[in-house]
């Protein structure tokens, strides 16, 4: 863990502190309108907010590395180092108590709200945090709801210790360090680890500058590029006080809270809620107009969908036809099969031989001009021998391809 550097009372304010322009924090109303039951002081009563804060701020492990970053007592930063050597800052927000039917030792009805813990100054990935770097109930179920938190029996110090220990032993995957102060802390750790021999004399001088927590304004302006942008909704300014309630005492306020109808009547008379209702009504009307415009385009969308579907079906048919023609083209353009060529040549050779034999028999039987007979007979025999020679040549090529040498002679004893 880290230990914040000690500063004198005249030193500048802590960089992460909220400015004086921050709106005042609502104070808890003192007193009680109901007497606590006799069993309210039993050992099973939930811890008060002060007890939770003391368990956190006096924890021997967390205390040296924890600083308050708000003007009130709601927000604190705890700096720690992971086993991978990264420096991280866990911001802990302890919300004010809310009214309930649970009484503490002072007779006040209080319900402790679950704390909110967030990694600040970095963009990272871990099973316990969401896209906004907030610790989720999936990773740490004790903060799933106010009821679970109050019945868990866990103190705030124990909860922060558990989260810090998880991040230390199973460090998050750091995607980007977005805060300059945290970058300086990380650089200081890297420098100190690589210069252990000189760290004793130099760390005291540099520690005050590098161990300062990150600037609060830079953390407020930090954005997550992976998260979807929030809608631009101009909400009315939240007032610091409500004029309609200034003249009412505690009993009157409690009476309003107990009567739902009276509460809604007073609520609807407050100007800020009237503005919000008016804005909500305007947005609702705009949504209705947009919805009607979308419904008017429904038929056009259906027609376009049908047209696209028909085009898709036509495309599939043409693609199928093209693929068949492509296969035929490949067969036509491919080199002919040698065996098929030799069979065709064999048939043609035999046909030419038979034709010359018939020509010779006809001439012998009927006679005729010798010159004409010889000319036709030699032409047809030439075709016969040409086809026989081609067969022999193809056979020789096959023998050469098979790595054997054949004996050159007549084509399978063919007559020439």
C-alpha positions in Angstrom: 0.0 0.0 0.0 1.0 3.6 -0.3 1.3 6.3 2.4 0.3 9.8 1.6 3.1 12.3 2.2 2.7 14.5 5.2 2.1 18.2 4.5 2.0 21.3 6.8 -1.2 23.2 7.5 -0.1 26.0 5.2 0.3 23.7 2.2 -2.0 23.8 -0.8 -5.3 21.9 -0.7 -5.4 18.3 -1.8 -5.7 18.3 -5.6 -8.6 15.9 -5.6 -10.7 18.0 -3.2 -13.9 19.4 -4.6 -13.9 23.2 -5.1 -15.8 25.5 -2.8 -18.3 26.0 -5.6 -19.8 22.6 -5.0 -23.4 22.6 -3.8 -23.9 22.2 -0.1 -24.5 18.7 1.3 -27.8 18.1 2.9 -27.5 17.6 6.6 -29.2 14.8 8.5 -32.2 16.0 10.5 -31.6 15.5 14.2 -34.2 14.1 16.6 -36.7 11.4 16.4 -40.4 11.3 15.8 -40.8 7.8 17.0 -39.5 6.3 20.2 -37.1 3.4 19.6 -38.3 -0.1 20.6 -36.6 -1.8 23.5 -34.8 -4.1 21.2 -33.3 -1.4 19.0 -30.1 -1.3 21.1 -29.4 -5.0 20.8 -26.2 -6.3 19.3 -28.0 -7.2 16.1 -28.6 -3.5 15.2 -26.9 -2.4 11.9 -23.7 -0.4 12.1 -24.0 3.4 11.8 -22.4 5.4 9.1 -19.9 6.8 11.5 -18.9 3.2 12.6 -18.4 2.2 8.9 -16.2 5.3 8.3 -14.1 4.7 11.4 -13.6 1.0 10.3 -12.3 2.3 7.0 -10.2 5.3 8.1 -8.6 3.6 11.1 -7.8 0.4 9.3 -4.1 -0.2 9.8 -3.6 -1.4 6.2 -5.7 1.2 4.5 -5.1 4.3 6.7 -1.6 5.2 5.3 -2.8 5.2 1.7 -6.3 6.8 2.1 -7.2 10.5 1.7 -10.4 12.4 1.8 -11.2 14.0 -1.6 -14.5 15.8 -0.8 -15.3 18.7 1.5 -17.7 16.5 3.4 -17.0 13.0 4.7 -18.5 11.1 1.8 -15.6 10.4 -0.7 -12.1 9.0 -0.1 -9.3 7.7 -2.3 -7.2 4.7 -1.5 -4.0 4.2 -3.5 -2.5 0.7 -3.8 0.0 -1.3 -6.0 -0.9 -4.6 -7.7 1.3 -7.7 -8.0 2.0 -6.7 -11.6 3.5 -3.4 -10.5 0.7 -1.0 -11.5 -0.5 1.8 -9.2 -4.3 2.1 -8.9 -6.7 4.4 -7.1 -9.9 3.1 -5.6 -12.4 5.9 -4.9 -14.9 5.0 -2.1 -18.2 6.9 -1.8 -20.1 6.5 1.4 -23.6 7.9 0.9 -25.6 9.6 3.7 -28.0 7.5 5.7 -31.7 7.4 4.8 -34.8 7.2 7.0 -36.2 3.7 7.8 -37.7 1.8 10.6 -34.3 0.8 12.0 -33.2 2.8 15.1 -29.7 3.4 16.2 -28.5 4.1 19.8 -29.4 7.8 19.6 -33.0 6.9 18.7 -32.7 8.0 15.0 -34.3 5.9 12.3 -31.5 5.3 9.8 -30.8 2.9 6.9 -27.2 2.7 5.7 -26.8 2.9 2.0 -24.3 0.6 0.3 -21.0 2.1 -0.7 -19.9 2.9 -4.2 -16.3 1.9 -5.2 -14.7 3.0 -8.5 -11.3 2.8 -10.1 -10.4 6.3 -11.1 -7.7 7.6 -13.5 -7.6 4.5 -15.7 -9.5 2.6 -18.3 -9.3 -1.1 -17.5 -10.9 -4.5 -17.8 -11.7 -6.8 -14.8 -14.5 -9.2 -13.9 -15.4 -7.0 -10.9 -15.8 -3.7 -12.8 -18.1 -2.4 -15.5 -17.3 -0.1 -18.5 -17.4 2.9 -16.1 -14.8 1.3 -13.8 -17.4 0.9 -11.1 -17.3 -2.2 -8.8 -20.4 -4.3 -9.6 -22.6 -6.5 -7.5 -21.7 -9.4 -9.7 -18.1 -9.2 -8.5 -18.8 -8.1 -5.0 -22.3 -9.2 -4.0 -22.3 -7.4 -0.6 -23.0 -4.0 -2.2 -25.8 -5.4 -4.5 -28.4 -3.4 -2.5 -28.9 -1.4 0.7 -30.7 -4.2 2.3 -28.0 -6.8 1.5 -25.3 -4.3 2.7 -27.1 -3.7 6.1 -27.6 -7.4 6.7 -24.2 -8.5 5.6 -22.5 -7.6 8.9 -19.5 -6.4 6.9 -17.8 -3.1 7.8 -16.8 -0.5 5.2 -13.1 -1.2 6.0 -13.5 -4.9 5.4 -15.3 -4.3 2.1 -12.6 -1.9 0.8 -9.9 -4.4 2.0 -11.6 -7.2 0.1 -11.9 -5.2 -3.2 -8.3 -3.9 -2.9 -7.0 -7.4 -2.2 -8.8 -8.7 -5.3 -7.3 -6.1 -7.5 -3.9 -6.7 -6.0 -3.8 -10.4 -6.5 -5.7 -10.4 -9.8 -4.7 -7.1 -11.4 -7.1 -5.5 -13.9 -5.9 -5.3 -17.5 -4.9 -1.6 -17.8 -6.0 -0.2 -21.2 -5.0 3.4 -20.6 -4.0 5.7 -17.8 -6.0 8.8 -18.2 -4.8 10.9 -15.3 -1.5 12.7 -15.2 -1.1 12.3 -11.5 -1.5 8.6 -11.7 1.0 8.5 -14.6 3.6 10.2 -12.4 3.0 7.7 -9.6 3.4 4.8 -12.1 6.6 6.4 -13.5 7.9 6.8 -9.9 7.3 3.1 -9.2 9.1 2.1 -12.4 12.0 4.4 -11.6 12.3 3.2 -8.0 12.2 -0.5 -9.0 15.0 -0.1 -11.6 17.2 2.0 -9.3 17.0 0.2 -6.0 20.6 1.1 -5.1 19.9 4.9 -5.2 16.2 4.8 -4.2 17.0 5.5 -0.5 18.4 9.0 -1.0 16.2 10.1 -3.9 12.7 8.7 -3.0 12.2 11.2 -0.1 12.7 14.2 -2.4 10.6 12.9 -5.2 7.8 11.2 -3.2 6.0 14.4 -2.4 5.6 15.2 -6.0 4.8 11.7 -7.4 2.5 10.4 -4.6 -0.1 13.1 -4.8 -3.5 11.8 -5.8 -4.9 12.6 -9.2 -6.5 15.9 -9.9 -10.3 15.8 -9.2 -11.2 18.0 -12.2 -9.4 15.6 -14.6 -11.3 12.7 -13.2 -14.6 14.4 -13.7 -13.7 15.0 -17.3 -12.6 11.5 -17.9 -14.8 9.7 -20.5 -15.0 6.1 -21.5 -14.7 5.8 -25.3 -16.3 2.3 -25.3 -19.5 3.5 -23.5 -22.5 4.7 -25.5 -22.9 8.5 -25.4 -25.5 9.8 -23.0 -28.5 11.5 -24.5 -28.3 15.3 -24.5 -31.2 16.2 -22.1 -31.2 19.6 -20.6 -32.5 19.2 -17.0 -33.6 22.1 -14.9 -31.1 23.3 -12.2 -31.5 21.5 -8.9 -32.3 24.2 -6.2 -30.3 24.3 -2.9 -33.5 24.6 -0.9 -37.2 24.4 -1.6 -39.1 27.6 -0.8 -42.4 25.7 -0.4 -41.0 23.7 2.5 -38.9 26.3 4.3 -41.8 27.2 6.7 -42.6 23.7 7.8 -41.4 22.0 10.9 -40.3 18.4 11.3 -43.8 17.2 12.3 -45.4 18.7 9.3 -42.7 17.3 7.0 -43.2 13.8 8.5 -46.9 14.1 8.1 -46.4 14.9 4.4 -44.1 11.9 4.0 -46.6 9.6 5.7 -49.6 10.8 3.5 -48.9 9.8 -0.1 -51.6 12.0 -1.5 -50.4 15.0 0.4 -46.8 14.2 -0.6 -47.8 14.2 -4.3 -49.8 17.4 -3.9 -46.8 19.2 -2.4 -44.4 17.7 -4.9 -46.5 18.9 -7.8 -46.5 22.5 -6.4 -42.7 22.7 -6.5 -41.5 24.6 -9.6 -38.5 22.3 -10.4 -40.8 19.3 -10.5 -43.3 21.2 -12.6 -40.5 22.0 -15.1 -39.4 18.3 -15.2 -43.0 17.1 -15.7 -43.4 19.6 -18.5 -40.2 18.5 -20.1 -41.1 14.9 -19.8 -44.5 15.6 -21.4 -42.8 17.4 -24.3 -40.4 14.5 -24.9 -43.3 12.1 -24.8 -45.2 14.1 -27.4 -42.1 14.2 -29.6 -41.7 10.4 -29.3 -45.4 10.0 -30.3 -44.8 12.2 -33.4 -41.7 10.2 -34.4 -43.5 6.9 -33.8 -46.3 8.0 -36.1 -43.9 9.0 -38.8 -42.2 5.6 -38.5 -45.6 3.9 -38.8 -46.4 5.9 -42.0 -43.2 4.5 -43.6 -44.1 0.9 -42.6 -45.8 0.1 -46.0 -42.9 1.6 -47.9 -40.5 -0.5 -45.8 -42.5 -3.7 -46.6 -42.5 -2.9 -50.3 -38.7 -2.4 -50.2 -38.3 -5.6 -48.3 -40.3 -7.6 -50.8 -38.3 -6.0 -53.7 -35.0 -6.9 -52.1 -36.3 -10.4 -51.4 -37.2 -10.9 -55.1 -33.9 -9.5 -56.2 -32.1 -12.0 -53.9 -34.1 -14.9 -55.3 -33.2 -13.8 -58.9 -29.6 -13.5 -57.9 -29.5 -17.0 -56.5 -31.0 -18.4 -59.7 -28.5 -16.6 -61.9 -25.6 -17.6 -59.7 -26.7 -21.3 -59.9 -27.0 -21.0 -63.7 -23.6 -19.3 -63.9 -22.0 -22.0 -61.9 -23.3 -24.7 -64.3 -22.0 -22.8 -67.3 -18.7 -22.3 -65.6 -18.3 -26.0 -65.1 -19.0 -26.6 -68.7 -16.5 -24.0 -69.8 -13.9 -25.6 -67.6 -14.5 -28.9 -69.3 -14.3 -27.4 -72.8 -11.2 -25.4 -72.0 -9.4 -28.2 -70.2 -6.9 -30.4 -72.2 -8.5 -33.5 -73.7 -8.1 -36.8 -72.0 -5.3 -38.9 -73.8 -7.2 -42.1 -73.5 -10.3 -40.6 -75.0 -8.3 -39.1 -77.9 -6.6 -42.4 -78.6 -10.0 -44.2 -78.7 -11.4 -41.7 -81.2 -8.3 -42.0 -83.3 -8.5 -45.8 -83.2 -12.1 -45.6 -84.5 -11.1 -43.2 -87.3 -8.1 -45.2 -88.3 -10.2 -48.4 -88.6 -13.0 -46.6 -90.5 -10.4 -45.2 -93.0 -8.9 -48.7 -93.4 -12.3 -50.3 -94.1 -13.2 -47.6 -96.6 -10.0 -48.2 -98.6 -10.6 -52.0 -98.6 -14.1 -51.5 -100.0 -12.7 -49.1 -102.7 -10.2 -51.9 -103.7 -12.9 -54.6 -103.8 -15.2 -52.4 -105.9 -12.5 -51.6 -108.4 -11.5 -55.3 -108.7 -15.1 -56.3 -109.2 -16.3 -53.6 -111.5 -13.0 -52.2 -112.9 -12.6 -48.6 -113.9 -10.0 -46.0 -114.5 -6.7 -46.9 -112.8 -5.5 -43.3 -112.3 -8.8 -42.2 -110.6 -8.8 -45.3 -108.4 -5.2 -44.8 -107.3 -5.7 -41.2 -106.5 -8.7 -41.8 -104.2 -7.2 -45.0 -102.7 -3.9 -43.2 -101.7 -5.8 -40.2 -100.2 -7.9 -42.4 -98.0 -4.9 -44.6 -97.0 -3.0 -41.4 -96.1 -5.7 -40.6 -93.6 -5.5 -44.1 -92.1 -1.7 -43.9 -91.7 -1.9 -40.4 -90.3 -4.2 -41.5 -87.5 -2.1 -44.6 -86.8 1.0 -42.4 -86.5 -0.8 -40.0 -84.0 -1.8 -43.0 -81.9 1.8 -44.2 -81.8 3.0 -40.7 -80.9 0.5 -40.5 -78.0 1.6 -43.9 -76.8 5.2 -42.8 -76.8 4.3 -39.7 -74.8 2.6 -41.8 -72.2 5.6 -44.1 -71.9 7.9 -41.1 -71.4 5.5 -39.7 -68.7 5.6 -43.0 -66.9 9.4 -43.1 -67.0 9.7 -46.0 -69.4 11.1 -46.2 -72.9 9.1 -48.0 -75.6 10.2 -49.7 -78.7 9.5 -47.6 -81.8 7.7 -49.7 -84.4 4.3 -50.2 -85.9 1.3 -49.1 -83.9 0.2 -52.4 -82.3 0.9 -54.2 -85.5 -1.3 -51.9 -87.6 -1.0 -52.4 -91.4 0.5 -49.5 -93.2 
